[in-house]
Amino acid sequence: MDWSQFDPEGAARQRFLEIDDMVEQIDDLVRFSDWTKDELVNTLDISWLHHENGLEGIVYAFPEIQSAVSLRDVSDTSLMSTCRTLRVQKRAVNAFRELAAKDGKVTVDMLEKLNGELLNNEEMAAVYRKDIPIHRTYFHDIAQPEDIHSGLAKLLDWVHSSEARELHIIELAAKAHHWFMHVFPFPKQSGFIGRLFLNYVLERGGYLGAVIHASDRQKYYEALRGSELDFQNFLSDTLEGSFGNTVQLLTHHSMESLKRA
C-alpha cells in the first residue's frame, strides 16, 4: 500500500530530505574532483539550453550550442541568428545565477528588459500579453491581461518575503514557477523566463538548477494544469533525475581521472 496518499505533505518532506542529501553528495564529489563548480555548471548549462529550447519545440544539437556559447566568430551567416539566440539565453542564465549567488532581488523591470533582449526588440520589452490565445503551447489557465502587471509584482514581492523563505527550497521554487506560469506575462518568452526564474529560486537556495527534459514536455504541461502540489511533485521528480544524472557524471569523471593518474 502507498502510505503517501494518506500523508502527502509528510511524503513530500521526506522527498525533500532525500534530494537535500543528493545536493550534499554533488558538493562532496565536486570538492574531490578536478572539476571546478563553474566547469560543472557550464556543462549542465549546455544540457539546460538543449532541453529548454526543446520544451518550446526548437531543436538545437549539443555541438551547435557549445559552438554558440563559446563566443567564437561565426562565418556562416545562416548560423548567426541561432548563435545570437543561444548567446542571449546563456547570458541570461549567467546573470540570474550571479543574482542568486548575491541573494539579489528579481524585479519587474529586470524581467521586462530580459524579454526585450530575448526578442531582440527593446521596444517590445514591457509589452505584456493582450489576450488569452486559443491556440497556444500551454493550456493551463492564465491571468486576464489586465491582471498581469499586478500579479507579477505580487509574485516577486512574495518570493522575496520572509514568509516565502521559511518554505523548503523545492516548495518555494515550485510555488513560484507555478504562479509565474499562471500569470504568463509575455506573448512569446514567458516559458523561458519562467524556467529561468525557477532556477534562480533554486540556486538562491543553494541548489543546482533544474533541467526539465524535452521528453517530459507533456508531463510538464500537465503539471502546470494541476495544483501547486502536482507541480511540486513534478519538480521533485525532475530534480531527482537531474541530480542523479549529475552524480553519475561526476562519478564517471572522477573514475576517468583516476585512470589517467
C-alpha positions, 0 to 999 in steps of 0.5 A: 500500500502507498502510505503517501496518499494518506500523508502527502505533505509528510511524503513530500518532506521526506522527498525533500530530505532525500534530494537535500542529501543528493545536493550534499553528495554533488558538493562532496564529489565536486570538492574531490574532483578536478572539476571546478563548480563553474566547469560543472555548471557550464556543462549542465548549462549546455544540457539546460539550453538543449532541453529548454529550447526543446520544451518550446519545440526548437531543436538545437544539437549539443555541438551547435550550442557549445559552438554558440556559447563559446563566443567564437566568430561565426562565418556562416551567416545562416548560423548567426541568428541561432548563435545570437539566440543561444548567446542571449539565453546563456547570458541570461542564465549567467546573470540570474545565477550571479543574482542568486549567488548575491541573494539579489532581488528579481524585479519587474523591470529586470524581467521586462528588459530580459524579454526585450533582449530575448526578442531582440526588440527593446521596444517590445520589452514591457509589452505584456500579453493582450489576450488569452490565445486559443491556440497556444503551447500551454493550456493551463489557465492564465491571468486576464491581461489586465491582471498581469502587471499586478500579479507579477509584482505580487509574485516577486514581492512574495518570493522575496518575503520572509514568509516565502523563505521559511518554505523548503527550497523545492516548495518555494521554487515550485510555488513560484514557477507555478504562479509565474506560469499562471500569470504568463506575462509575455506573448512569446518568452514567458516559458523561458523566463519562467524556467529561468526564474525557477532556477534562480529560486533554486540556486538562491537556495543553494541548489543546482538548477533544474533541467526539465527534459524535452521528453517530459514536455507533456508531463510538464504541461500537465503539471502546470494544469494541476495544483501547486502540489502536482507541480511540486511533485513534478519538480521533485521528480525532475530534480531527482533525475537531474541530480542523479544524472549529475552524480553519475557524471561526476562519478564517471569523471572522477573514475576517468581521472583516476585512470589517467593518474 
